[in-house]
Amino acid sequence: NATCDTCEGGKCGDQECVDDKILATETHTWKCVCKPPTVGEATDGPATCLLNECLQTCATCEGGDCEEQVCHDPHPTPDSLEDWYCKCPLPSTTTNVAAKAVPCEYDECAVVENEKVCHEEGQVCVDPKP
């Protein structure tokens, strides 16, 4: 398929061209597929390739095995690297860019119900050991 050859020749950049339909009547069915570790595909043209660094570098956080931390990649594109971060679950506010957020510090006053109890009595909530 000439279109797929064009894709492979650079139209799709660092992507692989796949054409499962080889009959002359099955046109515009070829796909550009991003090469790992990027993901994405598009039919009849170049794909938008995404790179979620959490799946590559922080898989343990993404899977929840990182002391209950969650990995987040705010810009999952190949040109935006080292911006992923692990974040501790609420009520903790601990985060760390491009690394595990250790230790997770839990401020019990960050829990709305706890803060509300103090506020209703005209007091300020303070957790001496967050």
N, CA, C and O atoms as a DFTB+ gen file, in Angstrom:
520 C
 N C O
     1  1       0.858      -1.180       0.000
     2  2       0.000       0.000       0.000
     3  2       0.897       1.233       0.000
     4  3       1.704       1.396       0.915
     5  1       0.782       2.089      -0.982
     6  2       1.654       3.257      -1.137
     7  2       1.485       4.237       0.006
     8  3       2.460       4.852       0.438
     9  1       0.270       4.396       0.506
    10  2       0.032       5.331       1.605
    11  2       0.769       4.870       2.853
    12  3       1.363       5.673       3.573
    13  1       0.722       3.575       3.097
    14  2       1.416       3.038       4.267
    15  2       2.929       3.185       4.111
    16  3       3.631       3.449       5.087
    17  1       3.431       3.017       2.887
    18  2       4.862       3.224       2.650
    19  2       5.253       4.665       2.949
    20  3       6.318       4.920       3.512
    21  1       4.402       5.597       2.577
    22  2       4.659       7.013       2.848
    23  2       4.717       7.255       4.350
    24  3       5.584       7.978       4.842
    25  1       3.784       6.643       5.069
    26  2       3.750       6.771       6.533
    27  2       5.051       6.254       7.118
    28  3       5.677       6.914       7.948
    29  1       5.451       5.078       6.684
    30  2       6.669       4.471       7.190
    31  2       7.888       5.307       6.824
    32  3       8.891       5.292       7.538
    33  1       7.806       6.034       5.716
    34  2       8.923       6.831       5.257
    35  2       9.074       8.159       5.976
    36  3       9.963       8.929       5.614
    37  1       8.269       8.467       6.958
    38  2       8.469       9.683       7.719
    39  2       7.213      10.483       7.987
    40  3       7.208      11.319       8.890
    41  1       6.137      10.257       7.227
    42  2       4.909      11.028       7.452
    43  2       4.413      10.844       8.883
    44  3       3.855      11.765       9.480
    45  1       4.619       9.660       9.420
    46  2       4.148       9.377      10.772
    47  2       5.261       9.469      11.808
    48  3       5.062       9.063      12.953
    49  1       6.412       9.986      11.441
    50  2       7.492      10.160      12.409
    51  2       7.965       8.842      12.975
    52  3       8.188       7.889      12.229
    53  1       8.120       8.775      14.264
    54  2       8.619       7.580      14.932
    55  2       7.461       6.637      15.260
    56  3       7.271       6.240      16.410
    57  1       6.703       6.291      14.240
    58  2       5.546       5.427      14.401
    59  2       5.653       4.280      13.415
    60  3       6.406       4.336      12.443
    61  1       4.889       3.252      13.685
    62  2       4.876       2.089      12.816
    63  2       3.583       2.099      12.014
    64  3       2.512       2.406      12.538
    65  1       3.700       1.761      10.749
    66  2       2.519       1.711       9.898
    67  2       1.966       0.286       9.881
    68  3       2.714      -0.675       9.705
    69  1       0.657       0.160      10.065
    70  2       0.000      -1.146      10.065
    71  2      -1.157      -1.095       9.075
    72  3      -1.996      -0.196       9.134
    73  1      -1.195      -2.064       8.167
    74  2      -2.289      -2.145       7.198
    75  2      -2.761      -3.592       7.139
    76  3      -2.216      -4.405       6.393
    77  1      -3.780      -3.903       7.933
    78  2      -4.320      -5.264       7.988
    79  2      -5.230      -5.567       6.793
    80  3      -5.425      -6.730       6.440
    81  1      -5.775      -4.544       6.186
    82  2      -6.701      -4.720       5.068
    83  2      -5.920      -4.483       3.778
    84  3      -5.518      -3.354       3.497
    85  1      -5.706      -5.526       3.000
    86  2      -4.858      -5.398       1.816
    87  2      -5.633      -5.468       0.497
    88  3      -5.025      -5.430      -0.572
    89  1      -6.956      -5.568       0.556
    90  2      -7.749      -5.578      -0.671
    91  2      -7.837      -4.162      -1.233
    92  3      -7.855      -3.187      -0.482
    93  1      -7.892      -4.060      -2.542
    94  2      -7.958      -2.743      -3.195
    95  2      -9.209      -1.965      -2.800
    96  3      -9.217      -0.735      -2.842
    97  1     -10.259      -2.675      -2.419
    98  2     -11.508      -2.013      -2.045
    99  2     -11.488      -1.499      -0.597
   100  3     -12.374      -0.745      -0.194
   101  1     -10.503      -1.897       0.162
   102  2     -10.414      -1.487       1.571
   103  2      -9.375      -0.378       1.702
   104  3      -8.235      -0.614       2.103
   105  1      -9.793       0.828       1.357
   106  2      -8.865       1.958       1.385
   107  2      -9.057       2.788       2.654
   108  3     -10.099       2.717       3.304
   109  1      -8.059       3.555       2.986
   110  2      -8.070       4.432       4.164
   111  2      -8.278       3.662       5.461
   112  3      -8.893       4.167       6.401
   113  1      -7.761       2.439       5.505
   114  2      -7.882       1.620       6.712
   115  2      -6.532       1.425       7.413
   116  3      -6.474       0.803       8.473
   117  1      -5.440       1.954       6.828
   118  2      -4.117       1.800       7.435
   119  2      -4.032       2.663       8.692
   120  3      -4.766       3.640       8.846
   121  1      -3.136       2.287       9.571
   122  2      -2.990       3.000      10.844
   123  2      -1.525       3.313      11.106
   124  3      -0.635       2.544      10.742
   125  1      -1.294       4.434      11.731
   126  2       0.008       4.730      12.310
   127  2      -0.117       4.408      13.802
   128  3      -1.031       4.881      14.477
   129  1       0.818       3.597      14.301
   130  2       0.801       3.162      15.701
   131  2       2.100       3.625      16.361
   132  3       3.188       3.391      15.835
   133  1       1.979       4.273      17.497
   134  2       3.152       4.771      18.223
   135  2       4.005       3.612      18.712
   136  3       3.490       2.570      19.116
   137  1       5.316       3.812      18.670
   138  2       6.236       2.782      19.145
   139  2       6.439       2.927      20.650
   140  3       6.530       4.046      21.154
   141  1       6.513       1.808      21.376
   142  2       6.728       1.856      22.823
   143  2       8.016       2.600      23.164
   144  3       8.989       2.506      22.416
   145  1       8.047       3.331      24.266
   146  2       7.068       3.323      25.356
   147  2       5.887       4.266      25.152
   148  3       5.028       4.366      26.028
   149  1       5.824       4.970      23.996
   150  2       4.667       5.825      23.767
   151  2       3.479       4.981      23.348
   152  3       3.641       3.852      22.885
   153  1       2.277       5.533      23.511
   154  2       1.049       4.834      23.141
   155  2       0.173       5.756      22.307
   156  3       0.185       6.973      22.489
   157  1      -0.579       5.171      21.397
   158  2      -1.515       5.913      20.566
   159  2      -1.541       5.329      19.167
   160  3      -0.583       4.688      18.736
   161  1      -2.638       5.552      18.460
   162  2      -2.768       5.121      17.073
   163  2      -3.817       5.974      16.392
   164  3      -4.690       6.553      17.039
   165  1      -3.715       6.041      15.069
   166  2      -4.693       6.793      14.277
   167  2      -4.866       6.104      12.931
   168  3      -3.913       5.555      12.378
   169  1      -6.068       6.138      12.418
   170  2      -6.366       5.560      11.114
   171  2      -6.194       6.624      10.040
   172  3      -6.667       7.751      10.188
   173  1      -5.511       6.255       8.953
   174  2      -5.367       7.106       7.773
   175  2      -4.551       8.380       8.043
   176  3      -4.766       9.402       7.392
   177  1      -3.620       8.319       8.999
   178  2      -2.787       9.486       9.277
   179  2      -1.963       9.307      10.532
   180  3      -2.075       8.294      11.222
   181  1      -1.126      10.304      10.828
   182  2      -0.252      10.215      11.995
   183  2      -1.036      10.199      13.311
   184  3      -2.074      10.849      13.440
   185  1      -0.524       9.455      14.266
   186  2      -1.143       9.370      15.587
   187  2      -0.553      10.421      16.517
   188  3       0.538      10.935      16.272
   189  1      -1.271      10.735      17.572
   190  2      -0.743      11.551      18.659
   191  2      -0.189      10.579      19.683
   192  3      -0.937       9.807      20.282
   193  1       1.123      10.615      19.885
   194  2       1.768       9.680      20.796
   195  2       1.844      10.277      22.199
   196  3       2.274      11.416      22.378
   197  1       1.421       9.490      23.190
   198  2       1.469       9.922      24.577
   199  2       2.481       9.082      25.334
   200  3       2.706       7.916      25.010
   201  1       3.084       9.683      26.337
   202  2       4.052       8.985      27.181
   203  2       3.710       9.286      28.628
   204  3       4.029      10.362      29.135
   205  1       3.063       8.342      29.295
   206  2       2.722       8.505      30.701
   207  2       3.896       7.986      31.515
   208  3       4.109       6.778      31.619
   209  1       4.659       8.916      32.095
   210  2       5.840       8.522      32.849
   211  2       5.503       7.675      34.070
   212  3       6.359       6.944      34.568
   213  1       4.290       7.763      34.549
   214  2       3.898       6.939      35.697
   215  2       3.947       5.458      35.328
   216  3       4.291       4.611      36.153
   217  1       3.606       5.168      34.110
   218  2       3.636       3.776      33.679
   219  2       5.065       3.305      33.457
   220  3       5.330       2.103      33.482
   221  1       5.990       4.239      33.241
   222  2       7.378       3.896      32.975
   223  2       8.256       3.962      34.215
   224  3       9.035       3.043      34.470
   225  1       8.141       5.037      34.990
   226  2       9.091       5.278      36.076
   227  2       8.504       5.122      37.465
   228  3       9.236       4.886      38.426
   229  1       7.207       5.249      37.580
   230  2       6.580       5.232      38.904
   231  2       5.480       4.188      38.938
   232  3       4.432       4.399      39.548
   233  1       5.716       3.080      38.293
   234  2       4.682       2.052      38.175
   235  2       4.218       1.570      39.542
   236  3       3.048       1.223      39.707
   237  1       5.115       1.541      40.527
   238  2       4.701       1.073      41.847
   239  2       3.726       2.047      42.484
   240  3       2.800       1.629      43.179
   241  1       3.919       3.351      42.255
   242  2       2.956       4.321      42.780
   243  2       1.634       4.206      42.030
   244  3       0.565       4.229      42.641
   245  1       1.707       4.082      40.710
   246  2       0.509       3.967      39.888
   247  2      -0.307       2.754      40.311
   248  3      -1.538       2.799      40.311
   249  1       0.374       1.671      40.671
   250  2      -0.321       0.458      41.062
   251  2      -0.789       0.454      42.504
   252  3      -1.449      -0.492      42.935
   253  1      -0.459       1.497      43.259
   254  2      -0.901       1.598      44.634
   255  2      -0.003       0.870      45.618
   256  3      -0.363       0.720      46.786
   257  1       1.173       0.410      45.163
   258  2       2.067      -0.327      46.040
   259  2       3.144       0.566      46.646
   260  3       4.098       0.067      47.243
   261  1       3.003       1.858      46.501
   262  2       4.035       2.798      46.910
   263  2       3.555       3.537      48.159
   264  3       3.406       4.759      48.155
   265  1       3.316       2.776      49.223
   266  2       2.790       3.345      50.466
   267  2       1.505       4.119      50.222
   268  3       1.316       5.210      50.761
   269  1       0.628       3.554      49.411
   270  2      -0.673       4.120      49.075
   271  2      -0.571       5.439      48.316
   272  3      -1.541       6.196      48.263
   273  1       0.580       5.723      47.733
   274  2       0.729       6.958      46.969
   275  2       0.180       6.771      45.562
   276  3       0.061       5.651      45.065
   277  1      -0.148       7.881      44.940
   278  2      -0.672       7.856      43.587
   279  2       0.271       8.643      42.690
   280  3       0.680       9.755      43.026
   281  1       0.609       8.067      41.564
   282  2       1.468       8.741      40.603
   283  2       0.592       9.513      39.623
   284  3      -0.456       9.030      39.195
   285  1       1.040      10.724      39.273
   286  2       0.298      11.554      38.329
   287  2       1.285      12.198      37.361
   288  3       2.291      12.771      37.779
   289  1       0.994      12.102      36.081
   290  2       1.804      12.754      35.051
   291  2       0.911      13.816      34.410
   292  3       0.056      13.486      33.588
   293  1       1.099      15.097      34.781
   294  2       0.198      16.143      34.301
   295  2       0.297      16.409      32.798
   296  3      -0.652      16.908      32.193
   297  1       1.436      16.081      32.195
   298  2       1.632      16.308      30.764
   299  2       2.197      15.032      30.140
   300  3       3.412      14.923      29.970
   301  1       1.339      14.058      29.794
   302  2       1.824      12.762      29.294
   303  2       2.229      12.797      27.815
   304  3       1.665      12.079      26.989
   305  1       3.210      13.639      27.497
   306  2       3.704      13.724      26.132
   307  2       5.209      13.486      26.132
   308  3       5.880      13.776      27.123
   309  1       5.743      12.966      25.041
   310  2       7.182      12.663      24.981
   311  2       8.085      13.881      25.171
   312  3       9.239      13.727      25.571
   313  1       7.584      15.089      24.892
   314  2       8.415      16.281      25.037
   315  2       8.307      16.931      26.424
   316  3       8.906      17.980      26.657
   317  1       7.558      16.326      27.335
   318  2       7.419      16.853      28.694
   319  2       7.807      15.748      29.674
   320  3       6.971      14.961      30.115
   321  1       9.101      15.712      30.000
   322  2       9.613      14.647      30.863
   323  2       9.963      15.169      32.247
   324  3      10.149      16.370      32.444
   325  1      10.050      14.251      33.201
   326  2      10.418      14.543      34.593
   327  2       9.430      15.479      35.286
   328  3       9.813      16.210      36.200
   329  1       8.159      15.467      34.862
   330  2       7.163      16.285      35.543
   331  2       6.141      15.437      36.305
   332  3       5.190      15.971      36.876
   333  1       6.337      14.120      36.312
   334  2       5.441      13.242      37.057
   335  2       5.693      13.420      38.550
   336  3       6.767      13.857      38.963
   337  1       4.699      13.078      39.343
   338  2       4.897      13.146      40.788
   339  2       4.044      12.103      41.493
   340  3       2.998      11.680      41.001
   341  1       4.532      11.704      42.665
   342  2       3.762      10.819      43.527
   343  2       3.132      11.672      44.607
   344  3       3.765      12.580      45.148
   345  1       1.901      11.379      44.913
   346  2       1.175      12.160      45.914
   347  2       0.575      11.211      46.933
   348  3      -0.001      10.180      46.588
   349  1       0.722      11.579      48.189
   350  2       0.110      10.792      49.261
   351  2      -1.396      11.022      49.256
   352  3      -1.859      12.084      48.840
   353  1      -2.168      10.030      49.716
   354  2      -3.626      10.206      49.756
   355  2      -4.027      11.214      50.828
   356  3      -3.288      11.444      51.786
   357  1      -5.199      11.808      50.657
   358  2      -5.724      12.733      51.666
   359  2      -5.911      11.995      52.979
   360  3      -6.245      10.810      52.960
   361  1      -5.714      12.631      54.096
   362  2      -5.567      14.072      54.274
   363  2      -4.137      14.583      54.113
   364  3      -3.880      15.756      54.386
   365  1      -3.228      13.767      53.691
   366  2      -1.856      14.227      53.494
   367  2      -1.776      15.143      52.287
   368  3      -2.541      14.998      51.333
   369  1      -0.853      16.079      52.334
   370  2      -0.632      16.970      51.208
   371  2       0.785      16.807      50.666
   372  3       1.241      17.623      49.864
   373  1       1.484      15.756      51.100
   374  2       2.868      15.535      50.703
   375  2       2.944      15.093      49.252
   376  3       2.249      14.164      48.841
   377  1       3.795      15.764      48.473
   378  2       4.070      15.357      47.100
   379  2       5.570      15.482      46.858
   380  3       6.282      16.127      47.628
   381  1       6.038      14.864      45.790
   382  2       7.439      14.967      45.437
   383  2       7.548      14.782      43.937
   384  3       7.103      13.765      43.405
   385  1       8.134      15.752      43.245
   386  2       8.243      15.692      41.793
   387  2       9.328      14.703      41.379
   388  3      10.443      14.729      41.901
   389  1       8.986      13.839      40.441
   390  2       9.884      12.838      39.871
   391  2      10.499      11.923      40.922
   392  3      11.612      11.430      40.739
   393  1       9.798      11.696      42.002
   394  2      10.267      10.787      43.046
   395  2       9.107      10.422      43.972
   396  3       8.055      11.062      43.962
   397  1       9.323       9.402      44.752
   398  2       8.349       8.945      45.728
   399  2       8.200       9.998      46.825
   400  3       9.199      10.538      47.301
   401  1       6.977      10.293      47.227
   402  2       6.718      11.263      48.291
   403  2       6.838      10.567      49.641
   404  3       5.896       9.922      50.100
   405  1       7.988      10.699      50.266
   406  2       8.234       9.998      51.519
   407  2       8.706      10.993      52.558
   408  3       9.483      11.877      52.198
   409  1       8.315      10.926      53.783
   410  2       7.200      10.091      54.241
   411  2       5.866      10.799      54.013
   412  3       5.820      12.013      53.820
   413  1       4.797      10.034      54.038
   414  2       3.470      10.639      53.935
   415  2       3.114      11.187      55.311
   416  3       3.041      10.448      56.293
   417  1       2.897      12.485      55.360
   418  2       2.520      13.117      56.626
   419  2       1.036      13.424      56.561
   420  3       0.562      14.045      55.610
   421  1       0.308      12.986      57.575
   422  2      -1.138      13.155      57.595
   423  2      -1.531      14.235      58.590
   424  3      -1.333      14.090      59.796
   425  1      -2.083      15.304      58.075
   426  2      -2.579      16.400      58.910
   427  2      -4.065      16.147      59.120
   428  3      -4.868      16.328      58.204
   429  1      -4.427      15.731      60.324
   430  2      -5.826      15.401      60.602
   431  2      -6.739      16.604      60.474
   432  3      -7.948      16.447      60.304
   433  1      -6.181      17.802      60.553
   434  2      -6.988      19.008      60.384
   435  2      -7.353      19.240      58.919
   436  3      -8.246      20.034      58.622
   437  1      -6.678      18.560      58.011
   438  2      -7.016      18.675      56.591
   439  2      -8.316      17.945      56.279
   440  3      -8.913      18.159      55.223
   441  1      -8.754      17.090      57.187
   442  2     -10.041      16.410      57.026
   443  2     -11.131      17.420      57.374
   444  3     -11.156      17.952      58.484
   445  1     -12.029      17.683      56.428
   446  2     -13.040      18.730      56.583
   447  2     -13.847      18.568      57.867
   448  3     -14.122      19.551      58.555
   449  1     -14.226      17.331      58.192
   450  2     -15.042      17.110      59.387
   451  2     -14.303      17.529      60.665
   452  3     -14.904      18.113      61.567
   453  1     -13.020      17.236      60.736
   454  2     -12.243      17.601      61.933
   455  2     -12.100      19.116      62.038
   456  3     -12.272      19.686      63.116
   457  1     -11.788      19.761      60.930
   458  2     -11.626      21.211      60.928
   459  2     -12.944      21.884      61.282
   460  3     -12.961      22.894      61.985
   461  1     -14.059      21.320      60.793
   462  2     -15.389      21.882      61.034
   463  2     -15.750      21.860      62.518
   464  3     -16.344      22.809      63.030
   465  1     -15.390      20.772      63.208
   466  2     -15.690      20.657      64.643
   467  2     -15.049      21.811      65.407
   468  3     -15.688      22.433      66.255
   469  1     -13.797      22.089      65.106
   470  2     -13.101      23.186      65.787
   471  2     -13.701      24.529      65.402
   472  3     -13.939      25.382      66.257
   473  1     -13.948      24.714      64.087
   474  2     -14.471      25.981      63.590
   475  2     -15.821      26.315      64.216
   476  3     -16.081      27.473      64.545
   477  1     -16.682      25.311      64.384
   478  2     -18.008      25.548      64.970
   479  2     -17.918      26.041      66.413
   480  3     -18.844      26.686      66.905
   481  1     -16.818      25.744      67.089
   482  2     -16.614      26.194      68.471
   483  2     -15.739      27.449      68.532
   484  3     -15.325      27.881      69.608
   485  1     -15.461      28.033      67.337
   486  2     -14.659      29.246      67.292
   487  2     -13.183      28.973      67.527
   488  3     -12.439      29.870      67.923
   489  1     -12.762      27.759      67.288
   490  2     -11.369      27.379      67.513
   491  2     -10.686      27.045      66.193
   492  3     -11.334      26.883      65.159
   493  1      -9.364      26.946      66.256
   494  2      -8.559      26.584      65.101
   495  2      -8.035      25.170      65.297
   496  3      -7.548      24.829      66.375
   497  1      -8.132      24.363      64.281
   498  2      -7.639      22.989      64.358
   499  2      -6.135      22.981      64.123
   500  3      -5.646      23.565      63.156
   501  1      -5.403      22.313      65.019
   502  2      -3.970      22.171      64.899
   503  2      -3.604      20.723      65.175
   504  3      -3.979      20.169      66.208
   505  1      -2.873      20.110      64.254
   506  2      -2.395      18.741      64.454
   507  2      -0.918      18.843      64.778
   508  3      -0.107      19.131      63.897
   509  1      -0.557      18.608      66.042
   510  2       0.842      18.780      66.451
   511  2       1.802      17.775      65.820
   512  3       3.011      18.006      65.806
   513  1       1.282      16.662      65.296
   514  2       2.154      15.649      64.679
   515  2       1.608      15.263      63.314
   516  3       1.096      14.159      63.131
   517  1       1.720      16.195      62.338
   518  2       1.203      15.840      61.006
   519  2       2.092      14.822      60.326
   520  3       1.810      14.410      59.201
